[in-house]
Amino acid sequence: MISLLQGTVIARGNEGLVIMTAGGVGYTLRVSPAAVASAAPGAAVTIETHLVVREDALELFGFASAAEKELFKSFLTVSGVGPRTALHLLSLGSVEEITLAIGRGDVEYLTKVSGIGKKTAERIVVDLKSKVAKGLKESGISNLETGTKTDAQTDVIDAMVTLGYSVLDARELVKKLDPVGKNSEQLLREALRAVR
């Protein structure tokens, strides 16, 4: 497996680079937009890579960072997402922006990529949301930013629905409340005050 390349950029295209290593071997890579932007012809680069082995070809994909590479590999675990589509998904924005969109369940954001329909975008969200949320939590990004809810927030939504509010209204209301340091009862009181 080739996981990292270090060398000089010989040629650069919209989706590809040719990198000449110190050993005199030139590698053609399909690369993310961030990797293309950071690689000028003649520049010395270090590129994170992932080798995709198929029956008829070996394709080397390059990334500007290890985080970008990991997100790419996560996309490959989703049924219906191949390496080229996964690479195109990286063109949506930074790793943080894409993971936040997945954490929020933002299907519309993902469908901006050619070849990603609503069903595939929904599959990406379902398959990767918990993995992405775990990564975001470790990096210190809050539940409110990702759209995931604490147990207290979920309890309040359930209680509001029981009281006759629509699920959509209850979710919108809970989004506006600050759950930090509050239990379900305190958060429910605050929600009921807000609707009066």
TORVEXGU-833709 format. One record per residue (C-alpha): x, y, z. Coordinates in Angstrom, 2 decimals, padded with zeros to 5 digits. Example, Ala and Ser with C-alpha at 12.3 -4.5 7.8 and 13.67 -1.06 7.14 Angstrom:
BEGIN
+---------+---------+---------+
:       u :       v :       w :
+---------+---------+---------+
:  012.30 : -004.50 :  007.80 :
:  013.67 : -001.06 :  007.14 :
+---------+---------+---------+
This chain:
BEGIN
+---------+---------+---------+
:       u :       v :       w :
+---------+---------+---------+
:  000.00 :  000.00 :  000.00 :
:  001.29 :  003.45 : -000.88 :
:  000.18 :  005.79 :  001.90 :
:  002.42 :  008.82 :  001.42 :
:  004.37 :  010.36 : -001.45 :
:  007.10 :  012.93 : -001.21 :
:  008.56 :  014.51 : -004.30 :
:  008.40 :  017.30 : -006.85 :
:  005.27 :  018.26 : -008.79 :
:  005.99 :  017.73 : -012.49 :
:  002.50 :  018.47 : -013.85 :
: -000.79 :  019.70 : -012.45 :
: -004.33 :  019.45 : -013.83 :
: -007.84 :  020.05 : -012.47 :
: -008.02 :  016.68 : -010.74 :
: -004.52 :  015.35 : -010.98 :
: -000.86 :  015.70 : -010.24 :
:  002.24 :  013.96 : -011.49 :
:  004.83 :  013.71 : -008.73 :
:  008.43 :  012.71 : -009.34 :
:  009.99 :  011.03 : -006.31 :
:  013.67 :  011.16 : -005.35 :
:  014.05 :  007.66 : -006.81 :
:  013.12 :  008.96 : -010.25 :
:  009.65 :  007.39 : -010.38 :
:  006.74 :  009.56 : -011.51 :
:  003.33 :  008.87 : -009.97 :
:  000.03 :  010.09 : -011.40 :
: -002.50 :  010.87 : -008.67 :
: -006.13 :  011.93 : -008.66 :
: -006.18 :  014.55 : -005.95 :
: -008.59 :  016.55 : -003.84 :
: -009.13 :  020.24 : -004.64 :
: -007.15 :  021.20 : -001.52 :
: -004.18 :  019.11 : -002.67 :
: -004.30 :  020.64 : -006.17 :
: -004.40 :  024.15 : -004.72 :
: -001.35 :  023.53 : -002.55 :
:  000.81 :  022.02 : -005.31 :
:  002.47 :  024.30 : -007.87 :
:  004.60 :  022.75 : -010.63 :
:  008.20 :  022.47 : -009.44 :
:  007.21 :  022.57 : -005.77 :
:  008.31 :  019.93 : -003.29 :
:  005.25 :  018.28 : -001.75 :
:  004.24 :  015.58 :  000.68 :
:  000.88 :  014.06 : -000.22 :
: -001.19 :  011.61 :  001.82 :
: -002.33 :  008.84 : -000.54 :
: -004.78 :  005.97 : -000.81 :
: -004.35 :  003.20 : -003.38 :
: -007.54 :  001.79 : -004.89 :
: -007.04 : -001.65 : -006.43 :
: -009.54 : -002.78 : -009.04 :
: -009.62 : -005.66 : -011.49 :
: -008.50 : -003.52 : -014.39 :
: -006.55 : -000.68 : -012.76 :
: -004.59 :  000.66 : -009.83 :
: -005.55 :  004.25 : -008.97 :
: -003.68 :  006.44 : -006.55 :
: -005.65 :  009.20 : -004.82 :
: -003.93 :  012.10 : -003.06 :
: -004.96 :  014.38 : -000.19 :
: -003.74 :  017.56 :  001.46 :
: -004.12 :  016.11 :  004.98 :
: -004.62 :  012.88 :  006.90 :
: -008.10 :  014.09 :  007.94 :
: -009.09 :  014.51 :  004.30 :
: -007.82 :  011.01 :  003.54 :
: -009.80 :  009.52 :  006.44 :
: -013.00 :  011.25 :  005.29 :
: -012.40 :  009.88 :  001.76 :
: -011.99 :  006.35 :  003.18 :
: -015.20 :  006.81 :  005.19 :
: -017.07 :  007.75 :  002.01 :
: -015.81 :  004.53 :  000.38 :
: -017.59 :  002.47 :  003.06 :
: -020.95 :  003.79 :  001.86 :
: -022.74 :  001.61 : -000.70 :
: -022.95 :  003.39 : -004.05 :
: -020.01 :  005.73 : -003.44 :
: -016.90 :  004.95 : -005.46 :
: -013.48 :  006.57 : -005.21 :
: -014.09 :  009.25 : -007.85 :
: -017.40 :  010.26 : -006.28 :
: -015.76 :  010.28 : -002.84 :
: -013.07 :  012.59 : -004.23 :
: -015.74 :  014.88 : -005.69 :
: -017.46 :  015.00 : -002.28 :
: -014.26 :  016.52 : -000.88 :
: -014.76 :  019.47 : -003.24 :
: -017.78 :  020.60 : -001.19 :
: -015.59 :  022.39 :  001.36 :
: -013.17 :  021.78 :  004.19 :
: -013.20 :  018.51 :  006.14 :
: -014.86 :  020.37 :  009.03 :
: -017.63 :  021.81 :  006.82 :
: -018.39 :  018.43 :  005.27 :
: -018.41 :  016.58 :  008.60 :
: -020.66 :  019.24 :  010.14 :
: -023.08 :  018.85 :  007.21 :
: -023.15 :  015.08 :  007.71 :
: -023.58 :  015.54 :  011.48 :
: -026.55 :  017.86 :  010.84 :
: -028.02 :  015.43 :  008.33 :
: -027.81 :  018.08 :  005.58 :
: -028.74 :  015.94 :  002.56 :
: -029.16 :  018.99 :  000.31 :
: -025.52 :  020.01 :  000.89 :
: -024.28 :  016.60 : -000.24 :
: -026.46 :  016.53 : -003.38 :
: -024.53 :  019.49 : -004.79 :
: -021.99 :  016.96 : -006.05 :
: -022.60 :  015.51 : -009.51 :
: -023.52 :  011.84 : -009.17 :
: -024.94 :  012.17 : -005.65 :
: -028.71 :  011.95 : -005.59 :
: -031.00 :  012.29 : -002.62 :
: -030.97 :  008.56 : -001.81 :
: -027.17 :  008.32 : -001.88 :
: -026.86 :  011.49 :  000.22 :
: -029.30 :  010.03 :  002.75 :
: -027.28 :  006.80 :  002.82 :
: -024.09 :  008.80 :  003.46 :
: -025.76 :  010.59 :  006.38 :
: -027.18 :  007.38 :  007.87 :
: -023.94 :  005.42 :  007.49 :
: -021.53 :  008.13 :  008.63 :
: -023.45 :  010.36 :  011.05 :
: -022.51 :  008.47 :  014.23 :
: -018.88 :  008.11 :  013.13 :
: -018.68 :  011.80 :  012.22 :
: -020.43 :  012.89 :  015.44 :
: -017.88 :  010.90 :  017.46 :
: -015.02 :  012.61 :  015.62 :
: -016.59 :  016.04 :  016.09 :
: -017.11 :  015.41 :  019.79 :
: -013.44 :  014.46 :  020.16 :
: -012.46 :  017.65 :  018.35 :
: -014.61 :  019.77 :  020.67 :
: -017.39 :  020.76 :  018.28 :
: -020.68 :  021.01 :  020.15 :
: -023.93 :  019.12 :  019.69 :
: -025.69 :  022.36 :  018.76 :
: -023.38 :  022.89 :  015.80 :
: -023.83 :  019.35 :  014.48 :
: -027.55 :  019.14 :  015.09 :
: -027.23 :  016.06 :  017.30 :
: -029.18 :  016.28 :  020.52 :
: -028.39 :  015.58 :  024.16 :
: -030.61 :  013.19 :  026.13 :
: -032.31 :  016.18 :  027.79 :
: -033.06 :  017.74 :  024.40 :
: -034.52 :  014.47 :  023.12 :
: -036.67 :  014.17 :  026.27 :
: -038.00 :  017.71 :  025.78 :
: -038.88 :  017.04 :  022.14 :
: -040.75 :  013.88 :  023.18 :
: -042.59 :  015.76 :  025.94 :
: -043.55 :  018.61 :  023.60 :
: -044.94 :  016.12 :  021.06 :
: -046.94 :  014.45 :  023.84 :
: -048.36 :  017.87 :  024.72 :
: -049.60 :  018.27 :  021.15 :
: -046.79 :  020.19 :  019.43 :
: -045.52 :  018.97 :  016.07 :
: -042.14 :  017.25 :  015.98 :
: -040.84 :  019.99 :  013.69 :
: -041.96 :  022.80 :  016.03 :
: -040.52 :  020.97 :  019.04 :
: -037.16 :  020.48 :  017.32 :
: -036.98 :  024.12 :  016.23 :
: -037.78 :  025.28 :  019.76 :
: -035.18 :  022.97 :  021.33 :
: -032.53 :  024.25 :  018.90 :
: -033.00 :  027.74 :  020.37 :
: -032.46 :  026.58 :  023.97 :
: -029.10 :  026.23 :  025.67 :
: -028.93 :  022.69 :  027.16 :
: -025.60 :  023.14 :  028.96 :
: -025.88 :  022.17 :  032.62 :
: -029.65 :  021.58 :  032.48 :
: -031.59 :  018.41 :  033.04 :
: -034.72 :  017.43 :  031.10 :
: -037.11 :  019.05 :  033.58 :
: -035.31 :  022.41 :  033.56 :
: -035.08 :  022.40 :  029.79 :
: -038.79 :  021.55 :  029.44 :
: -039.76 :  024.44 :  031.73 :
: -037.65 :  026.78 :  029.62 :
: -039.26 :  025.46 :  026.43 :
: -042.78 :  025.92 :  027.77 :
: -041.97 :  029.49 :  028.85 :
: -040.68 :  030.21 :  025.35 :
: -043.94 :  029.14 :  023.67 :
: -046.20 :  031.29 :  025.86 :
+---------+---------+---------+
